[in-house]
Amino acid sequence: MHAQFEPHDSQAEKTRLLTLFERQRAAYAEQPFPGEALRRDRMARLRKMLQQHTDNFCAAIAADFGHRSVHETRAMELMPTLSSLRHAEKHLRRWMKPQRRGVSIWFRPASNTVVPQPLGVVGIIVPWNYPLLLAARPLVSAFAAGNRAIIKMSEFTPRFGEALRQAFSEYFDETEVAVVNGGVEVAQAFSALPWDHLLFTGSTAVGRQVMRAAADNLTPVTLELGGKSPTLVHADFPIETAAQRILYGKCLNSGQTCVAPDYVLLPKGKEAEFEAAARASVQRCYPNIASNPDYTNVVNHRHLDRLRGYLKDAEEKGARVVPLADCDPASGKLAPTLVFGATDEMKVLQDEIFGPILPVLAYDTLDEAIGYVNARPRPLALYYFDYDNNRISQVLSRTISGGVGINETILHFGQDDLPVGGVGASGMGNCDGREGFETFSKLKPVFAQSRLNGMKLFYPPYGKRIETLLKLMLR
Ligand code: NAD
């Protein structure tokens, strides 16, 4: 069931946003380069806040979804955030250290360094599907890199947005980090501000609008977008194992995961085996769906209607729709459902599904399956199930995607030491880990001339001396 929440007053929130932005800019001007101790202190306060408010946050997210598994909020949102914090704390000193770089023979004995410098005030726009993870994990990188941040939460998670705003105000001054809530109007005002960097996580369609708005200020953007992530199973891989791992990844958060397997490319002839294994896997994990605390609701009626619309559209156009369990339609949930025989005319193969529906497409050869993937926009994730290393290298080199999971789904997204980021239609730039630190830093090249040097040899008036030098330089 989905309950109503009083909408925010957009005008008041926009005014508040502008004030916050100006205050953060002023605070940045006063202290443009926070040292290691302050960065560590901010990260320590973030940890404390997350630990103190865990129950409160889980309850708020559950209320926003109608129902969200508390275990999944803790495992999929809090755990990777805290882990990312630990990783950043461990490596912070090394990341902050200016890196010495080489100097070519013509400029010696000067020295070169790259100095990571805080950018200033950064904006973070958050979607509704993992609102805690996608607000707090980028903040770890922003803090590690010495920035101030304002976070825009989704209008679909207003209770959690309010809980987060309250929690931050207990642990941080609003000039360090602040939360704004509200709908599209607030979001548009947010993306039109001259941030020093803007990180947007959300849909590809809105990502385009954000990039357009940012272009007016030449604000650099990182776009963490979505899309249809293919899952390719080789004929030699045990189907039961593949089905279990794919269904696990698909059913987490009821498929409302940016890197959820969107569709499966299965060797022709294995459909019945896959269907039976998928059904058994769902029944083992979720003996019932409607009242199961481990199975999350579709976030709201709009999305529930969208997903039911996909199934109706597919069925009407001739696909075989196979629900893997019974589910009371009034529960706010949708049972995991396979779709066989889907075609390009069906919505289920056009839009990112973002729900517990899994089209299964049959292929004859690996080349054909790779060709199918490559004929479509570059996905955020690609999953490949196979134990043969030669074929794994082939798939890796012949496809391009934001990230890859071999013989597993989702888990590559939660690795502290791997960057997260899309490519092409699934996004640009990187978040998290070392790359996240660099995203929120200016990597400033510094060339330092030495007291004694040969530069005068190059000064005009040009003549024989420079001719000789150029002869050597242009070899
Ligand atoms: P969305 O694009 O509808 O909204 C995301 C955020 O953008 C919200 O805060 C919203 O208020 C704001 N917004 C809406 N209109 C805007 C505008 N015109 N200008 C600026 N901001 C605007 O996405 P969603 O429905 O909340 O989330 C689902 C999408 O996010 C899926 O496509 C999913 O794949 C993607 N996603 C990607 C990642 C990733 O890491 N790549 C992670 C999670 C979700």
Boltz pocket constraint, residues with backbone or C-beta under 6 A from the ligand:
constraints:
  - pocket:
      binder: B
      contacts: [[A, 125], [A, 126], [A, 127], [A, 128], [A, 129], [A, 130], [A, 134], [A, 152], [A, 153], [A, 154], [A, 155], [A, 182], [A, 183], [A, 184], [A, 187], [A, 188], [A, 191], [A, 201], [A, 202], [A, 203], [A, 204], [A, 206], [A, 207], [A, 209], [A, 210], [A, 223], [A, 224], [A, 225], [A, 226], [A, 227], [A, 257], [A, 258], [A, 259], [A, 352], [A, 354], [A, 380], [A, 420], [A, 422], [A, 426], [A, 427]]
      max_distance: 6.0
